[in-house]
């Protein structure tokens, strides 16, 4: 069932989110919310968790470093294509 949440914009552009929203998205202090805007409307929102790199394998760290190099070199792909690729995957590989 869909839920509606209102966020208040306070001083210094800070957002105050209801506790229920944080619980639903499993977000805690320091986590981030990634928002995609299309035509002035929120099209997609996704919670983002920070993970200490000490928990990642050398192989995963190497893949991240290679992807960062590609992005810095302008070898990225359009957001629409990236979202489509993610949706095509049947399962996310274990880290």
Phi and psi in degrees as a GROMACS rama.xvg file:
@    title "Ramachandran Plot"
@    xaxis  label "Phi"
@    yaxis  label "Psi"
@TYPE xy
-71.1969  144.58  UNK-2
-123.012  147.43  UNK-3
-106.834  132.899  UNK-4
-128.739  142.813  UNK-5
-115.916  132.357  UNK-6
-111.24  136.785  UNK-7
-99.2788  133.036  UNK-8
-91.3879  119.577  UNK-9
-106.051  -168.107  UNK-10
-55.6377  149.582  UNK-11
59.0695  30.8918  UNK-12
60.8798  23.4106  UNK-13
-80.6241  140.028  UNK-14
-103.254  137.319  UNK-15
-106.852  118.457  UNK-16
-103.11  140.992  UNK-17
-62.1649  145.77  UNK-18
-57.7027  -37.1384  UNK-19
-60.1845  -40.4944  UNK-20
-61.9841  -45.1404  UNK-21
-62.4133  -39.4337  UNK-22
-64.8649  -44.9944  UNK-23
-61.9702  -39.6097  UNK-24
-90.0533  -1.52304  UNK-25
57.1389  42.7972  UNK-26
-101.89  144.207  UNK-27
-131.67  175.856  UNK-28
-54.0418  133.006  UNK-29
95.4958  -18.5506  UNK-30
-73.8126  169.854  UNK-31
-128.679  158.925  UNK-32
-120.296  117.091  UNK-33
-91.9754  126.93  UNK-34
-124.022  131.652  UNK-35
-104.901  128.732  UNK-36
-113.826  131.365  UNK-37
-129.571  126.388  UNK-38
53.5117  40.1496  UNK-39
76.0521  8.31801  UNK-40
-123.6  145.765  UNK-41
-69.7141  119.644  UNK-42
-98.2778  -27.4406  UNK-43
-160.199  136.022  UNK-44
-133.265  137.889  UNK-45
-141.571  129.3  UNK-46
-70.7475  144.301  UNK-47
-125.756  127.066  UNK-48
-104.042  140.085  UNK-49
-85.6062  135.372  UNK-50
-124.144  125.94  UNK-51
-60.407  134.739  UNK-52
-63.1041  -20.4741  UNK-53
-65.2575  -16.8908  UNK-54
-89.4913  -6.75671  UNK-55
-97.7187  145.854  UNK-56
-73.0084  157.839  UNK-57
-56.8391  -34.759  UNK-58
-63.9103  -44.9939  UNK-59
-65.3055  -43.0921  UNK-60
-60.8228  -38.0879  UNK-61
-65.9046  -40.4245  UNK-62
-64.7719  -40.0958  UNK-63
-64.4586  -44.6028  UNK-64
-62.0531  -41.1947  UNK-65
-64.8059  -41.7271  UNK-66
-65.7062  -40.088  UNK-67
-62.2404  -38.9362  UNK-68
-63.3745  -43.2224  UNK-69
-61.9366  -44.35  UNK-70
-64.117  -41.8944  UNK-71
-63.6569  -29.8655  UNK-72
-86.687  3.63323  UNK-73
78.6158  21.5964  UNK-74
-97.9746  26.9782  UNK-75
-77.8791  176.429  UNK-76
-121.555  158.365  UNK-77
-63.2201  148.027  UNK-78
-55.6337  -41.8369  UNK-79
-59.0356  -42.3517  UNK-80
-68.473  -38.1765  UNK-81
-65.2216  -44.0626  UNK-82
-63.2769  -39.186  UNK-83
-64.2053  -41.1403  UNK-84
-62.487  -42.0412  UNK-85
-63.3258  -42.4359  UNK-86
-65.4393  -29.271  UNK-87
-71.1649  -28.7881  UNK-88
-65.73  137.015  UNK-89
-81.4265  -34.4466  UNK-90
-151.182  147.669  UNK-91
-85.6152  130.407  UNK-92
-64.8513  145.035  UNK-93
-67.1973  142.976  UNK-94
